[in-house]
């Protein structure tokens, strides 16, 4: 379909509109389906941030021609595979004899398998069975991740590679992830990219690659998850598989339905790789613009405090999302995700800079900076929030012991946990 420059976009079983891309002209277009515009209950599926306007006319875009948005409106760029998914995607296509694929073709391969509720047609079927063998998948992942090896070695298991692509590339992110669905009654595991009925628990699984187990980051993330929940931060139920793979229930699959989800970057067009708009102040302003309940604004402050105290510097604009409510045509703050110590403690990082600034600062954040943020957005008892969150350090350290995190790792992480009050 290389010559096909237009793709249909569906939402909630209806044609939302058509997305076009002229890669040579470096511009894209979107046009709503007039029939979709007649639905009064869906007026706010794209918040009015000045990007996608509710009109029957064709809308043109040239401002998103960068690595983050690939030339298309950010609301749709959210559906593209991220760094790790792109690595698998490239390797898989090379084995099919394809050296180039357009952005719209990537969306066609995502089809109805992507995160959130947006679907793209014509979708391209992915061959492969429904058997999931984690050990086999991890073996192939190690070969794929070793880029030097993959440039010379051509004996990767094609079936496993297809299986990885089928169940994993739409999950996004820089680390190996797959999507699985667990049948509630039998515990049977199937690929989680197509199934979304209420008969299953739908998980995103972050895989522990053996060569990286010197730093068991998936187990560290599980300990952080338990600590964040203890702090009162909303997160989806999570667990460890085989005591090493981090599995979390997906908030974009609930009650047997797909949920329309957009990241802060996808809603606004703020490039998450750029510092221009990457601040907590902007994130709070966005949440206020979306009219989320003030209780969620206060929880967002708690998440901010948690990230500052516990050294989560990978807090960029794609790691904060919002969920659309079909019933009331409004947006809510999504459960938190990717709360962890992102830096590798085996490496020496000095004065690491966080993705989102606070009070113009990306490191050396103080209680004064957080209190200024709290005052601007009317947060109640911010000092109490800071104290309660930072008192959980001992519990986190104990969780590291329970889950056999090497002492050197826990000590290095502990050195990066700060006391603010």
C-alpha positions in Angstrom: 0.0 0.0 0.0 3.0 2.3 -0.5 1.0 4.4 -3.0 -1.9 4.8 -0.6 -1.5 8.1 1.1 -4.8 8.1 3.0 -5.9 5.9 5.9 -9.2 5.7 7.7 -9.3 6.4 11.4 -12.0 4.6 13.5 -13.1 5.2 17.1 -15.8 3.4 19.0 -16.8 1.3 15.9 -17.3 4.4 13.7 -15.3 6.1 11.1 -13.8 9.2 12.8 -12.2 10.6 9.7 -9.3 10.2 7.2 -5.6 10.9 7.8 -3.4 11.7 4.8 0.4 12.2 4.6 2.6 13.5 1.8 6.0 12.4 2.9 7.7 14.2 0.0 5.8 17.4 0.7 6.4 16.9 4.4 2.8 17.7 5.4 -0.2 15.8 6.6 -4.0 16.3 6.5 -7.0 15.2 8.5 -10.7 15.4 7.7 -13.5 14.4 10.0 -16.2 12.1 8.7 -19.3 14.5 8.7 -21.4 11.7 10.1 -19.2 11.5 13.1 -19.5 15.2 13.8 -23.2 14.8 14.3 -22.7 12.8 17.5 -23.3 15.3 20.3 -21.8 12.9 22.9 -18.4 12.8 21.2 -17.6 16.5 20.9 -14.5 16.3 23.1 -12.7 13.2 21.8 -9.9 15.6 20.8 -9.6 18.4 23.3 -9.6 21.9 21.7 -5.9 22.6 21.9 -5.9 24.2 18.4 -4.6 21.1 16.6 -7.6 19.1 15.4 -10.6 21.4 15.0 -14.2 20.2 14.8 -14.9 21.0 11.2 -15.9 19.2 8.0 -13.1 20.9 6.1 -9.7 19.3 5.4 -7.1 20.4 8.0 -3.4 20.6 6.9 -0.3 20.2 9.1 3.3 20.9 8.5 4.5 21.7 12.0 4.9 18.1 13.2 7.7 17.1 10.8 10.1 15.8 13.5 11.2 12.5 15.0 8.5 12.5 17.7 5.4 13.0 15.5 6.7 11.8 12.2 4.8 14.4 10.2 1.3 13.5 11.5 -0.9 15.2 14.2 0.3 14.1 17.6 -3.1 12.6 18.5 -2.4 9.9 15.9 1.4 9.8 16.5 0.6 8.4 19.9 -0.4 5.2 18.1 3.0 4.6 16.5 5.4 2.1 18.0 8.1 3.8 20.1 11.8 3.0 20.3 11.8 -0.6 21.1 8.8 -1.4 19.0 10.5 0.3 16.0 13.6 -2.0 16.5 11.4 -5.1 16.3 9.4 -3.6 13.5 12.6 -2.9 11.4 14.0 -6.4 12.0 10.7 -8.0 11.1 10.3 -6.0 7.9 13.8 -6.8 6.8 13.1 -10.4 7.0 10.1 -9.8 4.8 12.3 -8.1 2.3 11.0 -4.5 3.0 13.6 -1.8 3.6 11.2 1.2 3.9 7.7 1.6 5.2 5.7 4.9 5.4 4.2 6.3 8.6 0.7 5.4 7.3 1.8 1.9 6.5 3.0 1.6 10.1 -0.4 2.7 11.3 -2.0 0.2 8.9 0.1 -2.6 10.6 -1.0 -1.3 14.0 -4.6 -1.5 12.7 -6.9 -2.2 15.6 -4.1 -3.6 17.8 -2.8 -0.3 19.2 -3.0 1.1 22.7 -6.0 3.2 23.4 -9.2 3.1 21.2 -8.1 4.6 17.9 -8.0 2.1 15.0 -6.6 2.4 11.5 -7.9 0.9 8.3 -7.0 -0.7 5.9 -5.4 -2.8 8.6 -2.8 -5.4 7.6 -3.1 -8.8 9.1 -0.2 -10.2 11.0 0.4 -13.9 10.6 1.3 -16.1 13.5 -0.3 -18.4 16.1 -1.6 -17.5 19.5 1.0 -19.5 21.5 3.1 -17.5 23.9 6.5 -18.9 25.0 8.2 -16.2 27.2 11.5 -18.1 27.2 11.6 -18.2 23.4 10.5 -14.6 23.0 13.2 -13.4 25.4 15.9 -15.5 23.6 15.0 -13.7 20.3 14.7 -10.3 22.1 18.3 -10.7 23.2 19.4 -11.3 19.7 17.4 -8.4 18.4 18.7 -6.0 21.1 22.3 -6.9 20.3 22.3 -4.7 17.2 25.8 -5.8 16.2 24.8 -9.4 16.2 21.7 -8.8 14.1 23.6 -7.1 11.4 25.6 -10.3 10.7 23.4 -13.1 12.1 20.4 -14.2 10.1 19.2 -17.2 12.1 16.6 -15.5 14.3 13.5 -17.6 14.8 11.1 -16.0 12.3 8.0 -17.3 14.0 9.1 -16.0 17.4 9.9 -12.6 15.8 6.5 -12.4 14.2 5.0 -13.3 17.6 6.9 -10.6 19.3 5.9 -8.1 16.7 2.3 -9.2 16.9 1.9 -8.9 20.6 4.5 -6.2 21.5 5.2 -3.5 19.0 2.2 -1.4 19.8 3.1 -1.0 23.5 5.7 1.7 22.9 8.6 2.6 25.1 12.3 2.0 25.0 12.3 -1.4 26.8 11.0 -4.8 25.7 7.3 -5.0 26.3 4.6 -7.3 25.2 0.8 -7.3 25.5 -1.0 -10.4 26.9 -4.5 -11.4 27.9 -5.1 -13.8 30.7 -8.4 -15.7 30.7 -9.9 -15.2 34.1 -11.4 -18.7 34.5 -8.6 -20.8 33.2 -5.5 -18.6 33.4 -4.8 -19.3 29.7 -2.5 -16.7 28.2 -3.0 -15.4 24.6 -1.7 -12.3 22.7 -3.3 -9.2 24.1 -3.4 -7.0 21.1 -6.8 -8.0 19.7 -8.7 -9.4 22.7 -10.4 -6.9 25.0 -13.4 -8.7 26.3 -14.2 -8.8 30.1 -13.4 -12.5 30.1 -9.7 -11.6 30.3 -7.3 -9.6 32.4 -5.3 -7.5 30.0 -1.6 -6.9 30.9 1.3 -5.0 29.6 4.4 -7.0 30.5 7.9 -5.5 30.7 10.3 -8.4 30.1 13.5 -8.9 32.0 16.3 -9.7 29.5 18.8 -12.1 31.0 21.9 -10.0 30.0 20.5 -7.1 32.0 19.6 -9.0 35.2 22.7 -7.5 36.9 20.3 -4.6 37.4 16.8 -6.2 37.9 14.9 -3.0 36.8 11.6 -4.8 36.5 11.8 -6.0 40.1 12.8 -2.5 41.1 9.8 -1.1 39.3 7.6 -3.6 41.1 8.9 -2.3 44.5 8.3 1.3 43.4 4.8 0.3 42.4 4.1 -1.1 45.8 5.5 2.1 47.4 3.6 4.4 45.2 0.3 2.6 46.0 1.2 2.9 49.7 1.5 6.6 49.1 -2.0 6.8 47.8 -1.1 7.1 44.1 -3.6 5.4 41.7 -2.0 2.6 39.7 -3.4 -0.4 38.0 -2.9 -3.7 39.8 0.5 -5.2 39.0 2.5 -8.4 39.7 5.7 -10.2 38.9 5.7 -13.1 36.5 8.3 -15.8 37.3 9.7 -13.3 39.9 11.3 -11.1 37.3 8.9 -9.8 34.6 6.8 -6.8 35.6 3.1 -7.1 34.5 0.6 -4.4 35.0 -3.1 -4.3 34.1 -3.9 -2.0 31.2 -6.1 1.0 31.9 -6.9 1.3 28.2 -8.8 -2.0 28.4 -11.6 -1.9 31.1 -14.9 -3.5 31.5 -14.6 -5.3 28.2 -14.2 -2.0 26.2 -11.3 -0.1 24.7 -10.6 3.2 26.4 -9.7 6.3 24.4 -6.3 7.4 25.9 -4.0 10.2 24.8 -0.7 11.2 26.4 0.0 14.8 27.4 2.2 15.1 24.4 -0.5 13.6 22.1 -3.1 16.1 23.3 -1.0 19.2 23.0 1.6 18.6 20.4 4.4 19.4 22.9 7.4 17.4 21.9 8.4 15.1 24.8 12.0 15.1 23.6 12.2 18.9 23.7 12.6 21.1 26.8 10.5 23.9 25.4 7.2 22.9 27.0 8.4 20.1 29.3 7.5 21.4 32.7 5.2 20.3 35.5 3.6 23.7 35.4 2.5 23.0 31.8 1.3 19.5 32.8 -0.8 21.0 35.6 -2.2 23.7 33.3 -3.2 21.0 30.8 -5.0 19.0 33.6 -6.8 22.2 34.6 -7.7 23.0 31.0 -9.2 19.5 30.6 -11.3 20.2 33.8 -10.3 17.1 35.6 -11.6 16.9 39.2 -9.5 18.9 41.6 -8.9 15.7 43.6 -6.9 14.5 40.5 -4.9 17.7 40.4 -3.9 17.0 44.0 -3.0 13.5 43.1 -0.9 14.8 40.3 1.0 16.9 42.8 1.6 13.7 44.9 3.0 12.0 41.8 5.2 15.0 41.2 6.5 14.8 44.8 7.1 11.0 44.5 9.1 11.5 41.3 11.3 14.1 42.9 11.9 12.3 46.1 12.5 8.8 44.6 14.6 9.8 41.6 12.2 9.1 38.7 13.7 11.5 36.2 12.1 9.9 33.1 8.9 11.8 33.8 8.4 13.1 30.3 5.2 14.2 28.6 4.4 10.7 27.2 4.6 9.2 30.7 1.5 11.2 31.7 -1.9 10.3 30.1 -5.6 11.2 30.2 -8.6 8.9 29.6 -11.7 10.0 27.7 -15.1 9.2 29.3 -17.7 8.4 26.6 -20.6 8.7 29.0 -19.9 12.4 30.0 -17.7 13.5 27.1 -14.9 14.6 29.4 -11.3 13.7 30.3 -9.8 12.2 33.5 -6.2 11.8 34.7 -5.1 8.2 33.9 -3.7 5.9 36.6 0.1 6.5 37.1 2.6 4.4 35.2 6.3 4.0 34.7 7.1 5.2 38.3 10.5 3.8 38.9 14.2 4.6 39.3 14.9 4.9 35.7 18.7 5.4 35.7 21.0 2.3 35.8 22.6 2.4 39.3 25.6 0.4 37.8 26.5 3.5 35.9 27.7 6.8 37.4 25.3 9.6 36.8 26.1 13.0 38.2 23.4 15.6 38.6 20.9 13.8 36.4 18.3 16.1 34.8 14.7 15.2 34.9 12.5 15.4 31.8 10.0 17.8 33.4 11.2 21.0 35.1 9.8 22.5 38.3 10.1 26.2 38.8 12.5 26.3 35.9 14.8 23.6 37.4 15.6 20.1 36.2 17.7 19.0 39.1 18.3 20.2 42.7 14.5 20.5 43.2 13.7 21.8 46.7 10.6 21.8 48.9 10.4 25.6 48.1 10.0 24.7 44.4 7.3 22.1 45.1 5.4 24.5 47.4 5.4 27.2 44.8 3.8 24.7 42.4 1.3 23.7 45.1 0.4 27.3 45.7 -0.2 28.0 42.0 -2.6 25.1 41.7 -4.3 25.3 45.1 -3.0 22.1 46.6 -4.1 21.5 50.2 -1.5 20.7 52.9 1.4 20.3 50.5 3.9 20.0 53.3 2.0 17.1 54.7 2.0 15.4 51.3 5.8 15.8 51.0 6.3 14.4 54.5 4.1 11.4 54.0 5.7 10.5 50.7 9.3 10.8 51.9 8.6 8.7 55.0 8.1 5.7 52.8 11.8 5.4 52.0 12.3 2.7 54.7 9.5 0.7 53.3 11.0 0.8 49.9 14.4 -0.3 51.2 12.7 -3.2 53.0 10.9 -4.2 49.8 14.3 -4.2 48.1 15.5 -6.7 50.7 12.4 -8.9 50.4 12.8 -9.1 46.6 16.5 -9.8 46.8 17.7 -6.6 45.1 21.5 -6.6 45.3 22.7 -4.4 48.2 24.9 -2.3 45.9 21.9 -1.5 43.8 19.6 -0.6 46.7 22.4 1.5 48.3 22.9 3.4 45.0 19.2 4.0 44.7 18.9 5.0 48.3 21.6 7.6 47.8 19.4 9.3 45.2 16.4 9.4 47.4 16.1 12.9 48.9 14.5 14.4 52.0 12.8 17.7 51.3 11.3 18.6 54.7 
